[in-house]
Amino acid sequence: MKSLSSLAVATLILALGAGCLFPKSFSKDKTKTKPNPHISSELELQFEQRWEEKRASDLVAGGMNADAAKAQAAQEYHEKFSYAQPIPPAAHK
């Protein structure tokens, strides 16, 4: 019993000493990073490219010509995700 209570006390000391029980509001670092506005644009562009590549590969596997498959994949993407605005390539440099 004595070793159990000493183990509990040692665990409590380590936990408080490490600061893992303190909320983040007690942290001395008050700087907040601002989100990068370009991240969402890059993410949307990457999603569009990956989606179109996957769909085009599925169409080619079904026997369609590669150029026609790419064109159809792009058209299907813009129909399916009509809320997504096309992003000009120059904006991602």
N, C-alpha and C positions, 0 to 999 in steps of 0.2 A: 504494500500500500504506500509505503514511504517513497519507493522508487517511482511509482505511478504519479504521485503528486509532484515530485521533483522533475519528472519528465514533462508534466503539464506546465510547470513554471518555466522550465527551460524553453519550451515551445513558444510560450507567450512572450518571453523576452526576445527570442529570435524574431518573432513576427513583428513585434513593435519596433525592434531595432532596425529591421529591414524596411520599415515604412509601408508594408504591404496592406496594413489595415487602415491607413489614412486615406481619405477621399482625395481625388485629384484637386479639389478646390484648395487644399492645404499646400499644394505644390508652389515652390518659389518661382517657377517659370510661368509667367503670365502671358507670354507671347503666343499668339495664335497664328497659324499659317493660313494664308488665304488660298482658296482653291484656284487652281490654274484654269482659266476659261478655255484653254485650248485642249484640255484633256477630253472633254466630252466630244469635241469635234473630231479629234483623232480616234476616239473610241468608235464613234459612229462610222467613220470612214473605214476603219478596220473591220467592223462588223459587216458593212456593205460588201467589201472586197471578199471576205471569207464566205459570206452567204452566196454571192454570185459565183465564186469559184466552185463551191460545193454543188450548187444547182447545175452549173454547166457540166461538171464532171458526171453528175447523174444522167444528164441528157445525152452526153457523149456515150456513156455506158449503155444507154438505150438505143444507140445506133444513129444519133444525129451528128451532123457535121459540126466540127469544133467552133467555127466562126458563127454559125447559126445558133449553136447552143449558148455561146457567150451573149449574143444579142437577145435571145429569148430570156436568159437568166436575168439580164439587166432590166428588161421590160417587166418580168414577173416581180422583181424586187420592188420596182417603183409602183407597181399596182398594189402589191401586198402591203408595203410600208409607205403609203402615199403621204403620210404626215412627215416623213423624212425629206428634208430639202437636199437637193444635190449640192455637194460641197465642191467648189472649184479647186483643182489641183494646186494652183498657185498659192492658195491660202494655207497649205500645209508644209511650207518650206521653213 
